[in-house]
Amino acid sequence: MQTLAIVGASLAGLSAARAARAQGFTGRLVIIGDEEHRPYDRPPLSKDFLLGSITAEDLSLETDTDDLNAEWLLGARAVSLDAATKTIGLADGRVVQADGIVIATGARARQLPALAGLSNVFSLRTLADAQSLAPELVAGSKMAVIGAGFVGAEVASSAASRGMDVTLVDTKPVPFAAQLGMEMGSVVGGLHTAKGVRLISSAVIEDFYAGEGNVTGLRLGDGTFVAADVVVVGIGAEPNVEWLAGSGVEVDGGVLCDAMGRTSVPGIVAVGDCAAWFDAAVDRHRRVEHWTGALERAALAVQGLLDDDAPAQPLKPPYFWSDQHGVKIQFAGHSAGYDRLDVEAGDAAEHSLLAVYYREDVPVAVLGMNQPRLFTKWRRSLAPSAPKPAAAVVPTVLAPAGEPALAGAATGL
């Protein structure tokens, strides 16, 4: 392989570049990023950066030991891919041709079209988003956060710590239930109410009130009016995969990959928030939008890219953390389908606990709230997902341009 192109100057993209060099790739390395910034850390955006505790320089992911010898094409959005020739088209008209490609284009914040263009409506995904939102955290102002996901909850926490009047509006009966289950989701939701955040669950937003380009409030289905000086939309993320339309790379709610990140096209892998890897623990493809996954899986994907015979490795259980109202929340594993939940230490009322999720007496997930030492111990006890060769993506054999492909679409997806 002479040229390796990484599309996405993110944690996942930087991790892939580091892995390529560490695994012996000495050829041309091109890193393409749609933002003007070099890779930066996103988790602090909703916490320390939003509160002014750290600067943009503190977010840099590159270190003095990085010696990537890479070509950086920043502010250059990828708009097309010809997988047969491995040619990437950029928005400015340039093209990059490579022998191997890592897709690491991440995801973007999902928007509410009804609020498009209003000056006091924000989402939080990028450094620019955080820089725009930070000046709006003013004591005494009213903030409405739409969506009680982890980003929305962290923004609500940061705003409340600034003395804002915060309302967290969620469509689900219990926040965080999809990740933590109903019982522990209620515990984390209770943390917000205990800290003065107004939590409205099972909400239906019927209307928005706006004047002079600003939202002034929300009206809910039960008649409740939520006044707002600032609105933050935190309703999840959408993978940046539209640029792959017609490329030959299989996409379905993310770039479909086997358990090593290989896509349906030989010589192309995907990592990070845009990649839906097959996970034997849940027997399906799933996107893992967590920092640790972007960091750790890149090395596996690069190994599979540089070595066609590289065997599939067990996947570590997914892990994420969140800081809310001074409580460090850590979670690892898969809670779906658990049949028993034991609080091994601490007290939910104190928002300090260690809870273990079991399926048929086997621990499958663990939650810690301000219990870092116990959490680390239990996390190590979770079994990794064993590779399952039968579920691998079957590569599509691409013919040169103008000739028919020799095989159909990928199977087993």
N, C-alpha and C positions, 0 to 999 in steps of 0.2 A: 504494500500500500504506500503510494507516494504522497497523496494529499488526503487529509482528514478535515472535514468541515463540521463545525458544531454550530447549530442554529439555535441561539439562545445564550446571551451573556448573563446567566443567572447562577445561583448556587449549583444547580444541576449541571449547567454547561461548564462552569469552572471546575467542578469536581470531575467531569468527564475529561477535560483537558489535562488535569493533573494525573488522572489515572492513565491516560494514553502515554504520557511521558514516563511515568513510573513503570509501565509495562513494556517499555522499550521502543515505542514509536519515535522515530527520529526524523520523519518526513515533514512536509509542509503542514502547518496547523493553522486553520482559519477559524476565528470565532466571530460570529455574526450576532449583533444585538440591536433590537429596535429602539432602545433607549440610548441617550447620549452617555449614560454613566457606565463605568466599569462595574463588575459584579458587586452587589451590596446586600447586606443582611436585611431581610424583610420583617422577621418577628418583632424587632424593637420599634417598628414604625407606629404601632398602635399603643405603645407603652412609653418607654424612655424617650424616644425621639419626639413623640407627640407632646410630651410634657417638658421638653427642652432640656432633659438631663444629659443628652448626648447630641453630638453634631453629625452632619452628613459624613464627615471624614471618619467618624468613629464606626460607621456602618460598613466600611470597606472590608471585603472578604479576602482580598489578596494580602499576602504576607511577604516579608523580605526574603523568604526562602523560595518563593515561586520563581522558577526559571523556565517558563513555558516556551520562549522563543516563538510566540504566536503572532499572527497578523490579526489585528482587531478591526473589524468593520462595524463601528457603532453608529447609532442613528440610522441604521440600514435595515428596514423591515423586509423579511422574506415574504414574497407574494406568490411564488409558484415553485413547484418541484417536478422535474422530469426524472422519475425514478430509473427509467431505462438507461439514461446517460448520466445520471446523478448530477444534474445541473440545477442549481438553485437560482431563481430569478429574484432580484431585489427591487424595491419600489422605485429606486432612483435609476433603474435601467441597467445596472450592472448585473453580471452573472458570475457565479462561482461554480466551477466544476471540480468534483472530488472523486476519489476512489471509495471513500467511506463517509457516511453521514451520521451524526448524532442529532436527533431531533429533541430539543429542549426548550420549546417555545412557551412553556408554562401555561398560565391561565389568566383571565381578566375578570374583574369584578362584574357580576351580573347587575344590570341596570333596570330601573323602572321607567319605561318610556313616558309615562304620565308626568314625570318630574324632570325630563330632559331640558337642559338649558336654564334651569332656575338657579340663581346665584348662591343660595344658601343650602343647596343640596350637595352632599359629598358621598363618595365611596372611598375606600382605603385599600389600595393594592400596591401602589408605587410610591417612590420617594416624592414625586411631584404631588401626589394625592395628600400625603402627610404634611407637606409644606403648605398646602392650601388650607388644610383643616386646622392646623395648630393654632393660628391666630383667633379662631372662633371659640376656643375654650376659655370662656370668660365667666368668672364667678357671678352667679345670679341669673345668667341666661338660661333659657330652656332649650334642652336638646331632646329630640325624638330620634331614637335608633330603631330602624325597621329591620328586624331579623335578629334573633338571639343566637346566632352562631358564635364561634369563638372570637372572630374579629369584632363583631358588633358588641359582644360582651366586654371585650378588652377596651374598646373605645368608651363604652358606658362607664366602666370602672375609672378610666383616666379622667373623663369629664366630671364624674362625681367627686373625685379627689381634688378637683379644681373649684369645687363649690357650685357646680352647675346643677340645675333642676333637671334630672334625667328620667325619661320614660323609655322603657325597652318594650317594643311591640313585637309580638311573635305570633305567627299563625298556628303554631303547634301547641297542643295542650301542655306539654312539659318541655322546657328548653333542654337541649343537649341529649334528649332521650335516644336519638339515633346512635350516638356514640357511647353513652354511659348507661342507657337503660332508664326506665321511668323513676326508680327509687333514687338513684344517685343524681339523675338529672334534676330532680326536685331539690336535692340538697344544694347543688350548685346554684339553682335558681333562687333558693332561699338565702344564699349568700348575698345576692344583689339586693333583695328586699331588706335584709338586715343592715345594709350599708346605705339605705335611703333611696335606692333606685326603685322607681315604680315599674313593676313588671306586669304587663298585660298579656296573658296567654290566650290561645284559641281566638285570636283577633281576626276580624275581617275588615279591611280598610275599604270603605265605600267611597270616600271622596277626599280630595286634598283642597285646601283653601289657599289661594295665592293672590298676591297683590304686588304690583310694581316689580315683578320678576322674582319675588321671594315666596316661599311657602310660609304661611302663617299658622297652619295647623292641619290636623288629620281628623276626619270623622269616621268612627268605627261603626260596624253593623248594629251594635246595641245602642247607638246614640251617643256614646262617649266622644267627647271632643278632647283632643290632645293638642294643646298649644305648643308652638315650636318657633324658636329663633334660628335654630340650626337643625337640619335633618341629615342623618347619616344612614345610607342604605347598605345593609350588610346581609344580603340574601344569597350568598354563595358565589361561586365562580364558574366560568365557562372555559373549557380548554381552547387554546389558540390553535385550532387545527384546520380552519377554513382554507388556508393557503395550500393545503394538501389535496384539495378537490381535483380529481382527475389525474393524480400523480401515480396511482397504482399502489399506494400505501393504504392498507385497510384501516378505516376509521369508523368507530361506533361509540360515541360518547367519550372519545379519546383515541389515541393511537394504539391499536391493538397489538400487544406484544406477548411473547412467551415468557417463561419465568426467568429469562436472562435478558429481557429487553429487546430481543430480536423482533423486528416487524415482519410483515408478509413479503418484504423485498430483501433479498440477500444484500448485505453490505450497508443496511440502514437499521439503526436501533433508535429507541426513544427512552427518555428518562424524565423524571420530574413530574410536575403537575399535569402535563398534557398526555402522559403515558398511562395506558391501562394494561398493567402486567397481569398475567395469569397467576392467581394465588391459590395453591392447592388447599389452603386452610378453609377457604370459603367456596372453592370449586367454581370459580368464575374470574373473569377479568374485572379489575377494579383500579380506579385511580386513587393513589395515596397522596393527598395534598399536605404532606408534612415535611418539615425541614430535614429530619433524619433520613427519610426515604430518599430525598434528593441527594443527600450527601453519600449515603452508603450504596445505593443501587447503581450509581454511575460507574463504579469500578467493575461491577458484574457485566453491565452492558458493553463496556469497552473491551472486556475480556472476550465476550462473545463475538464482538465485531472483529477483533484482531486475530482470533483463533476460531475457525469454523468448527473445530472439534472440541471446543471447551465444554465440559459437562455442566449441566445445570446445577446450581448451588442452592441449598436450603435458604429460603427467605426469612430474615429475622421478623418477628412480629412487629407490626407497625407501632410507632411510638410518637406521641406528641405531648407538648406541655403548654400551659397557658397561665399567665399571671393575672389574677383578678382580685381587686380590693386587698392586696397584700397577701393573698393566698396563692401558693404555687400548686397548680393542679397538674398532675402527671398521669398519663394513661398509656398502657401498652397492651397489645393483643387484639382479639376479636370478641366483642361482647355479644354479637348476634347469636341467638339460640341458646344463651346460657340458661340453666335451670336452677341455679342456686347462687346466692350472693351472701358472702360472709364478711362482716366488718371485723377484721382481725385485730385492729388497734384503733384507739382514738374514739372520738365522739362526733357524730354528725352535727350536733347542736353547737359544737365549738368550731366547726369547719376545719377540723384536723382529724384525719382518719386514713386508714388503709383498708380498702375493700377488695376482695378477691372474687372473681366471677368463675363459676365452675360449670362444666358440662359433663354429666355422668362422672362426677367426682374428679375430673381432670381440670386443673386451673387453666383457663383459656384467656383471661384478661385480668389486669390489676389496675386499680385507681388509687392514687395517693393525693391527699390534700395536706400540704405542709408536713409530709412524712418522707422526705427524700431518701433517708438511709434504708428504711424498711421497703420503700418502693423499689429501690435498686436491687435489693436482695430478691424480692419476688419477681421482678422483671426478668432476672437471669434464669428463673425456674421455668419460664414459659418456653414451650418447645417451638423450634422454627418450623416453617412450612416445608415439608419434604417435597422435592421436585416431582413433577408428574409428567413424564415425557409424552403421554398420550394427548395431553392438552396443549402441546406446543403449537404455535402458529405455523402452518404449512406454507413455505415460501411460494410466492407467485414467481414463475420464471419469466423474466421480462426479455422480450426480443428487442433488437435494435429498432430505432424509430422507423415507422412505416411497415413493420412486419408484425404478424400476429403473435400473441403470447403463446407459449407452449403449454401453459397450465392455467387452470381457472383460479377463481378467488380462493383465498385461504379458507381452510375448513377447521372445524373444531372450535369456533369462536362463539 
